Amino acid sequence: MTGPLTVRAAWAAEATQAARAVEQLPGWLGGTHMPRRPGWTCDTCPATDTPWPCSPALVRLSEHFVRDPAGLAAYLGALDAAAAVDRPDALRCELRRGRVR
């Protein structure tokens, strides 16, 4: 059997996946429109409270995953997990506000 067997192991696996997802962002986004943590707002957009991912970040990520929309969804899910670690008091729907238009 593969995969986590306990809730604690599942959380640890999700945290590891989230950390890897965040580490890949600078290369994929060219160092701009990065999430400002722990609030998860865009570090480049003129409005300081622009939720991340902002439109330019979504465009770049979509270009990277152009042939793999399921991969993009999984990657954004991993980033949601990273945001949840940074903001444990926030609701998941609040963390996704940048993608819900």
Secondary structure, DSSP 8 states (H G I E B T S, - for coil): --S--SHHHHHHHHHHHHHHHHHHHHHHHTTSS-EETTTTEESSSSSTT-BSS-HHHHHHHHHHTTT-HHHHHHHHHHHHHHHHHH-TTS-HHHHTTTT--
